[in-house]
């Protein structure tokens, strides 16, 4: 069976919030334990990899574990002509939940480390090479998420997506935000993982462009999808009590996660 929209929205809000709490909290902890920027980034990326993998594994069967407006929009676009794809009503509910969750996650992380609950970041990230890094990071994420489904390997998403984000921390100049909601959330914390509000629009624009390129790459490699809707990251719909996760969801094939 499929979870109600309310429960799916709750899963997206909680999952995105916890993801940002992991990113921001581990960044704060890393800067308190070490003054070496390389060590700080290593700690931040490892915590994100483990946290993201667990969150996809846990919440994927409920909402699809998007935690990312770019992925939600891509899932809607690819499945918009199918009976079981995301509807505009779903998108209109998912996106605000993801953004609100991300902001809440940043506030929670600051609270856990006795930082000001809301202090906008002063970390300027306005540069062309950083925007290019976001294009590459987001395109790769979308290619991976949808490509796993098209190749029949969606069950590998928790490990594969988390691993990709961890790698992209290091091979992209932007350290791979690859997520508009997470980007907005990280503007609310003036810490290691923050991003200045003035840097948001170009970063998010680059992410949306990257998502479009990612979908184009999926089409180029695998061709147009079959009649069934896309299943992004993990099967969407709650599993029956008997089988262990990931259970085979009926026809709802969308979703993701970062």
N, C-alpha and C positions, 0 to 999 in steps of 0.2 A: 504494500500500500504506500501511498505518498503522504508525506507530512503536510499539514495545513500550512497555508501561507504565513500565518502568524508564527508558527513554530519554526518555519524556515527562516523568516526574518530575524527571529530571536537568535537562531544559530549563527546567522551572518554577523549580527551585532556583537555577540559574545566572542565569536572566533576572531573577528577583526580587532576587537578591543584587546584580547589576550595577545594577539600577534604583535600589536604595537607596544603593549606592556613589556613583552619579551625583548623587542628591539631597543626600546628606550631604556628599560631597566638594566639590561646587560651592558649597554653603553655607559650608563652612569657607574655601574659597578666596576667596569674595566678601567675607567679613568681614575677611580679612587684607589685601585690596587696597583696600577702601573702608570708610569709617565712615558712609556714607549708607545708611540702611535701604532706601530706594527702589532704589538701585543694587544693593544686595545681593539684593533680591527679584527684580529684573530678571535678574541673572546666574544666580541659582538656577533661575528658571523657564525661561529659554532653554536652559540645559544639560539640564534635565529633558525639555523638548520634543524636543530632538535625540536624546538618549539613548533615550527611550522609543520614538520612531519607529523607530530603528535596531534596537532589541531585538525589537519586534513583527515587523518585516520579516525579521529573521534567524531567530528561533525560532518564529514562528507556524506554519510548515509542519510543525514537529515536534510541539508540544504544544498549539497554538492560542494561545500567548502570553497566558494569563490573567494571571499574576503577581499574582493578586488573589483571595482566598477568597470575596469577595462575588460576583464574576463566576463563579467555579467553582460555587458553590452555585446561582446563578441558572441556569447552563447545565444543571446536573443536574436542577433542578426542571422546566425547560421540556422537557427531552428524556427524562425518566424513563420514559415509556411507549413509547419507541421502541427499536427494536433497536440503533440505532447511537449512542444518547445516552450521556452519562457514567453510569457505574454508581457505587454507593456505595463500591465498592472503589477506583475511580478517585479519588473525592472524598477518601477516607480517606488516600490516598497524596499527592494534590496539596497539601492544606492544610498538613500538617507540613513538606513540602518548601518551600513558599512562605514559611512563617514562619521556618524555619531559614535559608533563603537571605537573607531580609531582615535577620536578626540578623547573619549573616556579612558582609553588605554594609556594615552600619554599622561593624562592627569593622575591616573592610578600609579604609574611608575614614579612620577615626581613625588607623590604622597608617600610611597614606600621608602623613599630615600630622603625624606624631610626637605624636599625642595619646594619652592613656590608652586602651588598647584597649577597656575597658568602664568607662564612667562614666555612671551613669544620669542622664538629663536632669533639670534643675530648672526647665525651661520649662513653667510651669503653663498649661494651655489649658482650664480648667474654667469655661465660661460658656455660657449658653443660646444666645447669638447665634452662637457658634462651632459648637455642635452643629447648629444650623439650617443653617449653612454646609456642614457635612458631609452632612446629609440632601440638600441641593440638589446638591452636587457628585457624590455617589454616584448619585443618581437620574438625573442627566443623563448620567453615564458609562454606566450600564446601558441607558438609552433609546437612546443613540447606538450602542453596541456591537451590541445586538440589532436595533435599527432598521435599521442598515446591511445586516444580513443579510436582513431581511424585505423590504427595498426592492431587493435584488439588487445592492448596492454594497459587499459585504464586502471587495473588493480595495482599497478606499480606506481601510481601517482604520488602517494605520500612520500616515498623515498626519492622518486625521480625529481619531483618539483622542488622538494626541500634541498636536494643536492644541487640542482641547477642554481637556485637562489644563492646558496653558499658559494658556489664557484663564481657567480656573477658579482658577488661582493668584491672579488679580487681581480677579475679580468675586465671590469668596466670602470671607467674613470669616475662615475657617479656613485659607486658602491651599490648599484642596483636597487633603487626604490621600487621601480616597475609596478607601481600601484598608486592611483590617484588618491584613494582614501587614506592609505598609510602616509602618503606625502602630506596631506592636509593635517593629519593627526600630529605628525612630527614637527609641524610649525608651532605647536602649542608648548614646546619644551625647549628651553635654552640650554641644551646639554649636547653631549657628543653626537647624538643621532639627529639633532634638530636641523631644520631648514628655515631660512628667513621667509616670512610671508611674501616678500617681494619676488622671491624665486619660484613661487608656486605655479603661476600661470605658464611660464615656458616649460617647466618640468612636466606638468600635466599634459600640455600640448604635445610634448615629445613622446609621452607614454601612449597617448591616444594614437598618434601617428605610428608608433611602434606596433601597437595592437593591429592596426590595419595591415601593416607590412607582414605581420605574423600570420594573419588569416590568408593573405595572398600567397605566402610561402606554403601553407597547408594545401591550398587549392592547386598550386603548381606541382607539389610532390604527390599528393594523393587524388587529385581531381575533385570534381564536385561530389558532395556527400550523397548517400543513398536517401531514400524517402524518409527513413527514420531520423528523428531529431538528433542533434549532436549531444554526446555525453562527455562533458569536459571534466577532467580530473578524476572524479569518482562517480559510480552509479548514484543516481539521484532517486531518493525514495527510501523509506525506512525498511530495513531487512525484516524478514520473518524471524520469530524467536529461534528456530532451529539452526539455520546456517550461521556461520561466523562471518564477520566482516572481511572483505566486502561482499555483501550478498548481491545477487543479480537483481537489479531493479527492472521493473516491467519495461515500459517503453520510454520512460523519461530519460533521455540521454543528453545531459548537458554538464555543466558546472566546473568550478574550481575553487582556487586559492588564490605570501608576499604578499 
